[in-house]
Amino acid sequence: MKTYIAILRGINVSGQKLIKMQDLKLHLEKMGFSNIKTYIQTGNVIFGSVEVNAKKVEAGVVKCIKANFGFDVPVIIRTAEEWIEAVNNNPFSKQPEIEVDKLHVVFLEKELEKAYMNMVGKKDFTPDEYLFGKKEIYIYCPNGYAKTKLSNSFFEKILNQKTTTRNWKTVNKILEIAIN
């Protein structure tokens, strides 16, 4: 049994793409997923599956949402091990002067290619800072995420892949749920 984390983008925001987590949980149980837990209404689901191919799990969740709720939702899947690695590798979290409530993680659909990193690196986003991880981008927004140009839309356009962002508190809470 493998533990997965599904992070959904753009649901339950401003009355758009409404999905009750309890309903999603029931549909995922019907698919054979087990030990399903959700965290807040913005689409964070932790569950177990015998399937070892994360892309198959992702495709199944996307199909489940489309079939049961009638719309497409970007879904990014991580194993619990990948989530732990993402948390442990956040370079900003190790800096004492960083305000942790200003930290965010942009989760990417796939690993970054060097050429795309170079495209992002040519732009100045001061006072916001970002650092690349394996399949994440760690961002620090001292004036708040609502004011940054380092949004999901920006990264999706420039990196040509799906992204979704979670604040550091949420990232750590999901980790806590996944390992307990």
C-alpha positions as CSV (number, residue, x, y, z in Angstrom):
1,M,0.0,0.0,0.0
2,K,1.4,3.4,-1.0
3,T,0.4,6.7,0.5
4,Y,-0.4,9.4,-2.0
5,I,-1.3,13.1,-1.7
6,A,-3.5,14.7,-4.4
7,I,-3.5,18.4,-4.6
8,L,-6.3,19.9,-6.7
9,R,-6.1,23.4,-8.2
10,G,-8.8,25.9,-8.4
11,I,-11.7,24.2,-6.6
12,N,-14.1,25.9,-4.1
13,V,-12.7,29.3,-4.9
14,S,-15.2,32.2,-5.3
15,G,-18.1,29.7,-5.8
16,Q,-16.3,28.0,-8.7
17,K,-15.9,24.3,-9.3
18,L,-17.5,23.3,-6.0
19,I,-16.5,20.0,-4.6
20,K,-17.5,18.9,-1.1
21,M,-14.5,17.0,0.3
22,Q,-16.9,14.4,1.8
23,D,-18.4,13.7,-1.6
24,L,-15.0,13.5,-3.2
25,K,-13.9,11.1,-0.5
26,L,-16.9,8.8,-1.2
27,H,-16.1,8.7,-4.9
28,L,-12.5,8.0,-4.3
29,E,-13.4,5.1,-1.9
30,K,-15.5,3.6,-4.8
31,M,-12.4,3.7,-6.9
32,G,-10.6,1.5,-4.3
33,F,-8.5,4.1,-2.5
34,S,-8.3,3.6,1.2
35,N,-7.7,5.5,4.4
36,I,-8.8,8.7,2.7
37,K,-8.3,12.0,4.6
38,T,-8.9,15.5,3.4
39,Y,-7.5,18.8,4.7
40,I,-9.5,22.0,4.2
41,Q,-11.8,22.6,1.3
42,T,-9.2,23.7,-1.2
43,G,-8.5,20.2,-2.4
44,N,-5.9,18.3,-0.4
45,V,-6.5,14.6,-0.2
46,I,-4.3,12.0,1.4
47,F,-5.1,8.3,0.6
48,G,-3.7,4.8,0.2
49,S,-3.6,2.8,-3.0
50,V,-2.1,-0.5,-4.2
51,E,-1.3,1.2,-7.5
52,V,2.4,2.0,-7.7
53,N,2.3,4.2,-10.8
54,A,1.6,7.8,-9.6
55,K,0.5,8.9,-13.2
56,K,-2.2,6.2,-13.2
57,V,-3.4,7.4,-9.8
58,E,-3.4,11.0,-11.0
59,A,-5.4,10.0,-14.2
60,G,-7.9,8.1,-12.0
61,V,-8.5,11.1,-9.7
62,V,-8.9,13.5,-12.7
63,K,-11.4,11.0,-14.3
64,C,-13.3,10.6,-11.1
65,I,-13.8,14.3,-10.7
66,K,-14.8,14.8,-14.3
67,A,-17.3,11.9,-14.1
68,N,-18.8,12.8,-10.7
69,F,-18.6,16.6,-10.7
70,G,-18.7,17.5,-14.4
71,F,-15.6,19.6,-14.8
72,D,-11.9,19.3,-15.3
73,V,-9.6,20.0,-12.4
74,P,-5.8,20.1,-12.5
75,V,-4.5,17.4,-10.1
76,I,-0.9,16.9,-9.0
77,I,0.0,13.7,-7.2
78,R,2.9,13.1,-4.8
79,T,3.8,10.1,-2.8
80,A,4.3,10.6,1.0
81,E,8.0,10.1,0.4
82,E,8.1,12.9,-2.2
83,W,6.2,15.2,0.1
84,I,8.6,14.5,2.9
85,E,11.5,15.3,0.6
86,A,9.8,18.5,-0.6
87,V,9.4,19.7,3.0
88,N,12.9,18.7,4.0
89,N,14.4,20.5,1.0
90,N,12.8,23.9,1.4
91,P,15.9,26.2,1.7
92,F,13.9,29.1,3.0
93,S,12.7,27.2,6.0
94,K,16.2,26.9,7.3
95,Q,16.8,30.7,7.3
96,P,16.0,32.2,10.7
97,E,15.0,35.6,9.3
98,I,12.3,34.2,7.1
99,E,8.7,34.7,8.2
100,V,7.2,31.2,7.8
101,D,3.7,32.6,7.1
102,K,5.2,34.1,3.9
103,L,6.5,30.8,2.6
104,H,4.8,28.9,-0.2
105,V,5.5,25.8,-2.3
106,V,4.6,25.6,-6.0
107,F,4.1,22.0,-6.8
108,L,4.9,21.1,-10.4
109,E,3.5,18.4,-12.6
110,K,6.9,17.1,-13.5
111,E,10.6,17.8,-12.9
112,L,11.9,21.2,-14.2
113,E,14.0,21.3,-17.3
114,K,17.1,23.5,-17.2
115,A,15.9,25.6,-20.1
116,Y,12.7,26.6,-18.3
117,M,14.7,27.4,-15.1
118,N,16.8,29.8,-17.2
119,M,13.7,31.5,-18.5
120,V,12.3,32.2,-15.0
121,G,15.8,33.2,-13.8
122,K,16.0,36.1,-16.2
123,K,13.3,38.1,-14.4
124,D,13.5,40.1,-11.2
125,F,10.7,39.7,-8.8
126,T,12.0,41.7,-5.8
127,P,11.1,41.6,-3.0
128,D,9.8,38.1,-3.7
129,E,12.4,35.3,-3.9
130,Y,12.2,31.8,-5.4
131,L,14.4,28.8,-5.4
132,F,14.1,25.7,-7.5
133,G,13.6,22.2,-6.1
134,K,13.2,18.9,-7.9
135,K,9.5,19.1,-8.7
136,E,8.8,22.2,-6.6
137,I,9.6,25.9,-6.5
138,Y,9.9,27.4,-3.1
139,I,8.8,31.0,-2.9
140,Y,9.1,33.6,-0.2
141,C,6.7,36.6,-0.5
142,P,7.4,39.1,2.2
143,N,4.4,41.3,1.1
144,G,2.1,38.2,0.9
145,Y,1.2,35.8,-1.8
146,A,-1.7,37.9,-3.0
147,K,0.7,40.6,-4.2
148,T,3.3,38.4,-5.9
149,K,3.8,37.9,-9.6
150,L,5.0,34.4,-8.9
151,S,1.5,32.9,-9.3
152,N,0.3,29.6,-10.6
153,S,-0.7,31.3,-13.9
154,F,2.8,32.8,-14.3
155,F,4.6,29.5,-13.7
156,E,2.2,27.4,-15.8
157,K,2.7,29.8,-18.8
158,I,6.5,30.0,-18.6
159,L,7.1,26.4,-17.6
160,N,4.5,24.9,-19.8
161,Q,3.1,22.5,-17.2
162,K,0.5,22.3,-14.4
163,T,1.2,23.8,-11.1
164,T,-0.6,24.4,-7.8
165,T,0.6,26.3,-4.7
166,R,0.2,25.7,-1.1
167,N,1.3,27.8,1.9
168,W,3.9,26.4,4.2
169,K,1.4,25.8,7.0
170,T,-0.8,23.7,4.7
171,V,2.2,21.8,3.4
172,N,3.3,20.9,6.9
173,K,-0.2,19.9,8.0
174,I,-0.6,17.6,5.0
175,L,2.7,16.0,5.9
176,E,1.5,15.5,9.5
177,I,-1.7,13.8,8.2
178,A,0.2,11.7,5.7
179,I,2.7,10.2,8.2
180,N,0.2,9.6,11.0
